[in-house]
Amino acid sequence: MQKILFVEPEKCTGCRICETVCSLHQEKVFNPARARIHVIKWDNAGIYIPMICQQCETPFCEIVCPMRAIHKDDNTGALVIDYDLCVGCKLCVTFCPFGGVGIDIEGKIIKCDLCNGDPQCAKNCEPEALQFIEANTINLRKRRVAAEKFSEIMKKMLTGT
């Protein structure tokens, strides 16, 4: 079963350790600007949302790349960039609807490659806002949450409160 990087924003504390770990693993520097994940923060509201490549089933980044430099890795399921083919045209950045493809401070096109199937951001996320889990596990979790909400509605209707 294919695993995916699952984001639960309500668990994110905004610590940005994921960004630091990512930049260290990918670029060998502690620099969040060079990370493949970015935490978007609304400090006043206490909302923090980790944004990362969604590894789309229909990846616009791959479709628009004129050099065919982006392809799906059969082992990890990640969309990866072949830097020998990439010319830096930035079409992938422009067409990604989630902001999952970016440009680092040195002008290099970057995106999550799931750390070759062992995403360091998820391994180091203490509140577990990032998890690398099987896709069917996510469906089960979402069904349980929906069932809990439905149950609360039904209880209110039955008790009249």
VOBA-1610 file (N, C-alpha, C; in pm, whole numbers, padded with zeros to 5 digits, always signed):
BEGIN
Met+00084-00118+00000Met+00000+00000+00000Met+00089+00125+00000Gln+00053+00219-00084Gln+00127+00345-00095Gln+00104+00431+00029Lys+00210+00489+00080Lys+00199+00581+00193Lys+00196+00724+00141Ile+00130+00810+00219Ile+00127+00951+00184Ile+00158+01035+00308Leu+00204+01156+00282Leu+00231+01249+00390Leu+00100+01319+00424Phe+00052+01291+00543Phe-00079+01341+00588Phe-00056+01459+00682Val-00126+01568+00655Val-00112+01689+00736Val-00241+01711+00815Glu-00225+01725+00947Glu-00338+01760+01034Glu-00307+01898+01093Pro-00350+02005+01024Pro-00315+02140+01068Pro-00358+02173+01210Glu-00467+02113+01256Glu-00513+02144+01391Glu-00415+02098+01499Lys-00322+02010+01464Lys-00221+01964+01559Lys-00091+02046+01553Cys-00077+02126+01449Cys+00047+02202+01429Cys+00060+02313+01533Thr+00176+02321+01597Thr+00202+02424+01698Thr+00280+02543+01641Gly+00321+02533+01515Gly+00396+02642+01454Gly+00543+02644+01492Cys+00595+02534+01544Cys+00735+02530+01589Cys+00836+02537+01473Arg+00794+02497+01356Arg+00874+02501+01233Arg+00995+02408+01236Ile+00995+02310+01326Ile+01103+02210+01326Ile+01103+02135+01194Cys+00987+02112+01136Cys+00978+02042+01008Cys+01060+02113+00900Glu+01052+02246+00898Glu+01128+02324+00800Glu+01278+02308+00822Thr+01320+02315+00948Thr+01462+02306+00980Thr+01517+02168+00946Val+01442+02064+00985Val+01486+01927+00957Val+01492+01902+00806Cys+01393+01954+00734Cys+01390+01938+00589Cys+01511+02003+00524Ser+01540+02127+00561Ser+01654+02196+00499Ser+01785+02127+00533Leu+01796+02075+00654Leu+01918+02004+00692Leu+01933+01875+00611His+01824+01799+00601His+01829+01672+00528His+01852+01693+00378Gln+01781+01790+00321Gln+01787+01809+00175Gln+01907+01891+00129Glu+01941+01995+00205Glu+02043+02089+00160Glu+02166+02097+00251Lys+02162+02023+00362Lys+02274+02020+00459Lys+02299+02154+00525Val+02193+02235+00539Val+02201+02364+00609Val+02075+02381+00694Phe+02088+02453+00805Phe+01973+02490+00885Phe+01920+02621+00831Asn+01829+02613+00735Asn+01775+02733+00674Asn+01634+02703+00622Pro+01531+02743+00695Pro+01394+02715+00653Pro+01361+02763+00512Ala+01430+02866+00464Ala+01405+02915+00328Ala+01446+02812+00222Arg+01523+02711+00262Arg+01566+02608+00168Arg+01491+02477+00189Ala+01387+02481+00271Ala+01306+02362+00299Ala+01202+02339+00191Arg+01154+02217+00183Arg+01048+02180+00089Arg+00910+02192+00153Ile+00906+02219+00281Ile+00782+02238+00355Ile+00788+02376+00419His+00673+02441+00425His+00667+02573+00487His+00540+02582+00572Val+00557+02632+00692Val+00443+02650+00781Val+00391+02791+00761Ile+00268+02800+00713Ile+00202+02929+00696Ile+00136+02961+00830Lys+00166+03081+00880Lys+00122+03116+01016Lys+00028+03236+01017Trp-00074+03223+01099Trp-00159+03334+01137Trp-00147+03340+01289Asp-00042+03407+01336Asp-00011+03409+01479Asp-00125+03464+01564Asn-00188+03570+01519Asn-00297+03631+01598Asn-00412+03534+01621Ala-00436+03446+01523Ala-00545+03350+01535Ala-00496+03216+01590Gly-00365+03197+01601Gly-00310+03070+01649Gly-00329+02958+01549Ile-00325+02993+01421Ile-00343+02894+01315Ile-00211+02877+01241Tyr-00170+02751+01228Tyr-00045+02717+01159Tyr-00075+02601+01065Ile-00041+02620+00938Ile-00071+02517+00839Ile+00055+02479+00763Pro+00104+02356+00783Pro+00218+02308+00706Pro+00176+02286+00560Met+00246+02351+00469Met+00215+02337+00326Met+00329+02262+00259Ile+00292+02162+00183Ile+00390+02074+00119Ile+00330+02017-00008Cys+00414+01966-00095Cys+00367+01901-00218Cys+00267+01792-00183Gln+00156+01791-00253Gln+00050+01693-00230Gln+00070+01563-00309Gln+00177+01557-00389Gln+00205+01436-00471Gln+00078+01398-00548Cys+00023+01492-00620Cys-00107+01481-00688Cys-00116+01362-00784Glu-00235+01308-00794Glu-00262+01202-00893Glu-00252+01258-01035Thr-00298+01380-01054Thr-00283+01449-01182Thr-00193+01569-01155Pro-00062+01547-01163Pro+00032+01653-01123Pro+00055+01756-01233Phe+00004+01877-01208Phe+00024+01984-01306Phe+00172+02013-01326Cys+00251+02002-01219Cys+00395+02030-01231Cys+00459+01939-01336Glu+00421+01812-01335Glu+00476+01716-01431Glu+00422+01743-01572Ile+00294+01774-01580Ile+00229+01795-01709Ile+00288+01915-01783Val+00313+02025-01711Val+00358+02148-01777Val+00509+02153-01801Cys+00584+02062-01743Cys+00729+02067-01757Cys+00771+02035-01901Pro+00827+02134-01973Pro+00863+02112-02113Pro+00984+02018-02129Met+01060+02000-02023Met+01180+01916-02031Met+01155+01775-01975Arg+01034+01750-01927Arg+00998+01622-01865Arg+01093+01591-01748Ala+01124+01695-01671Ala+01218+01681-01561Ala+01150+01633-01432Ile+01018+01628-01430Ile+00946+01583-01312Ile+00877+01452-01346His+00899+01353-01259His+00837+01222-01281His+00806+01156-01146Lys+00714+01061-01149Lys+00676+00990-01027Lys+00774+00876-01002Asp+00827+00871-00881Asp+00915+00763-00838Asp+00828+00641-00807Asp+00852+00531-00875Asp+00769+00412-00858Asp+00777+00354-00717Asn+00889+00370-00650Asn+00906+00313-00517Asn+00837+00394-00408Thr+00848+00526-00414Thr+00795+00611-00307Thr+00662+00677-00342Gly+00632+00686-00471Gly+00512+00757-00514Gly+00531+00908-00521Ala+00651+00954-00486Ala+00679+01098-00487Ala+00708+01147-00628Leu+00665+01269-00654Leu+00703+01336-00778Leu+00840+01399-00754Val+00937+01362-00833Val+01074+01408-00811Val+01125+01487-00932Ile+01220+01572-00905Ile+01279+01656-01009Ile+01413+01596-01051Asp+01431+01579-01180Asp+01560+01537-01235Asp+01635+01665-01270Tyr+01731+01700-01184Tyr+01802+01827-01201Tyr+01893+01829-01324Asp+01922+01713-01381Asp+01999+01709-01505Asp+01915+01756-01623Leu+01782+01744-01609Leu+01691+01786-01716Leu+01628+01923-01691Cys+01613+01961-01565Cys+01547+02086-01531Cys+01627+02207-01581Val+01556+02298-01650Val+01621+02420-01699Val+01580+02542-01617Gly+01499+02520-01514Gly+01459+02630-01426Gly+01358+02725-01486Cys+01273+02677-01575Cys+01174+02765-01640Cys+01064+02811-01545Lys+01044+02741-01436Lys+00949+02775-01329Lys+00802+02755-01365Leu+00773+02686-01474Leu+00633+02656-01506Leu+00570+02570-01398Cys+00648+02477-01342Cys+00596+02392-01235Cys+00555+02474-01114Val+00632+02577-01084Val+00601+02665-00971Val+00472+02741-00999Thr+00460+02793-01118Thr+00344+02873-01158Thr+00215+02791-01156Phe+00220+02667-01200Phe+00099+02588-01217Phe+00060+02503-01097Cys+00145+02488-00998Cys+00108+02409-00880Cys+00000+02483-00802Pro-00120+02423-00787Pro-00229+02493-00718Pro-00211+02501-00567Phe-00114+02428-00510Phe-00096+02425-00366Phe+00031+02492-00318Gly+00109+02547-00410Gly+00236+02607-00371Gly+00338+02504-00328Gly+00322+02381-00374Gly+00410+02271-00334Gly+00543+02270-00404Val+00554+02343-00513Val+00682+02355-00584Val+00730+02498-00560Gly+00854+02510-00521Gly+00903+02643-00489Gly+01039+02671-00547Ile+01089+02787-00514Ile+01222+02830-00557Ile+01296+02867-00429Asp+01411+02804-00406Asp+01483+02837-00284Asp+01561+02966-00302Ile+01629+03010-00198Ile+01698+03139-00200Ile+01814+03144-00299Glu+01853+03028-00351Glu+01959+03026-00452Glu+01903+03010-00594Gly+01768+03015-00607Gly+01706+03007-00738Gly+01678+02866-00787Lys+01703+02767-00705Lys+01682+02626-00742Lys+01535+02588-00723Ile+01477+02518-00819Ile+01341+02467-00808Ile+01345+02353-00707Ile+01255+02358-00609Ile+01253+02253-00507Ile+01111+02207-00479Lys+01097+02081-00442Lys+00970+02025-00398Lys+00997+01900-00317Cys+00902+01862-00238Cys+00916+01745-00152Cys+00933+01619-00237Asp+01032+01538-00198Asp+01051+01408-00263Asp+01029+01294-00163Leu+00964+01327-00052Leu+00935+01233+00057Leu+01061+01170+00115Cys+01174+01237+00099Cys+01302+01189+00154Cys+01325+01041+00119Asn+01299+01009-00006Asn+01315+00871-00055Asn+01234+00770+00027Gly+01113+00811+00067Gly+01024+00720+00138Gly+01037+00724+00290Asp+01115+00818+00343Asp+01133+00831+00487Asp+01132+00979+00525Pro+01016+01046+00512Pro+01009+01191+00532Pro+01053+01233+00672Gln+01159+01310+00675Gln+01218+01354+00801Gln+01127+01451+00876Cys+01049+01528+00803Cys+00957+01622+00869Cys+00858+01546+00956Ala+00802+01438+00904Ala+00706+01358+00980Ala+00773+01287+01097Lys+00894+01237+01076Lys+00966+01167+01182Lys+00995+01259+01300Asn+01012+01387+01273Asn+01051+01482+01376Asn+00938+01574+01421Cys+00816+01547+01381Cys+00702+01629+01420Cys+00644+01575+01550Glu+00680+01640+01660Glu+00639+01594+01793Glu+00487+01595+01813Pro+00415+01698+01768Pro+00269+01695+01786Pro+00197+01607+01684Glu+00273+01544+01594Glu+00219+01455+01491Glu+00122+01525+01396Ala+00150+01652+01367Ala+00073+01723+01266Ala+00108+01670+01128Leu+00227+01613+01115Leu+00272+01549+00992Leu+00291+01401+01019Gln+00228+01318+00937Gln+00241+01174+00953Gln+00256+01109+00817Phe+00341+01010+00808Phe+00360+00935+00685Phe+00290+00802+00703Ile+00168+00792+00649Ile+00083+00676+00675Ile+00018+00625+00547Glu-00035+00504+00557Glu-00103+00445+00442Glu-00232+00522+00413Ala-00263+00535+00286Ala-00378+00615+00244Ala-00508+00564+00305Asn-00525+00433+00315Asn-00652+00380+00369Asn-00669+00414+00517Thr-00559+00438+00590Thr-00566+00481+00729Thr-00629+00619+00739Ile-00597+00705+00643Ile-00653+00840+00642Ile-00804+00833+00623Asn-00849+00748+00530Asn-00992+00734+00506Asn-01064+00691+00633Leu-01006+00595+00704Leu-01067+00547+00827Leu-01074+00658+00932Arg-00966+00735+00947Arg-00965+00845+01044Arg-01071+00949+01010Lys-01080+00983+00883Lys-01178+01085+00842Lys-01321+01035+00864Arg-01344+00907+00838Arg-01476+00850+00861Arg-01512+00855+01010Arg-01414+00823+01095Arg-01440+00827+01239Arg-01473+00968+01285Val-01399+01067+01239Val-01426+01206+01276Val-01566+01247+01228Ala-01598+01211+01105Ala-01731+01244+01051Ala-01840+01173+01131Ala-01816+01048+01168Ala-01915+00972+01247Ala-01933+01035+01385Glu-01824+01082+01446Glu-01834+01148+01576Glu-01918+01276+01566Lys-01895+01354+01462Lys-01972+01478+01443Lys-02119+01445+01420Phe-02145+01345+01338Phe-02283+01304+01310Phe-02349+01254+01437Ser-02275+01179+01517Ser-02326+01127+01643Ser-02367+01240+01737Glu-02284+01345+01745Glu-02315+01461+01829Glu-02443+01530+01782Ile-02458+01543+01652Ile-02579+01605+01596Ile-02702+01521+01631Met-02688+01389+01616Met-02801+01301+01645Met-02838+01307+01794Lys-02738+01312+01881Lys-02764+01320+02025Lys-02840+01449+02057Lys-02800+01559+01996Lys-02866+01688+02019Lys-03011+01682+01970Met-03031+01618+01856Met-03166+01609+01801Met-03256+01523+01891Leu-03199+01415+01940Leu-03279+01322+02023Leu-03309+01378+02162Thr-03215+01457+02214Thr-03236+01513+02348Thr-03301+01651+02343Gly-03307+01709+02225Gly-03370+01839+02210Gly-03287+01955+02261Thr-03156+01935+02276Thr-03070+02043+02325Thr-02986+02101+02215
//
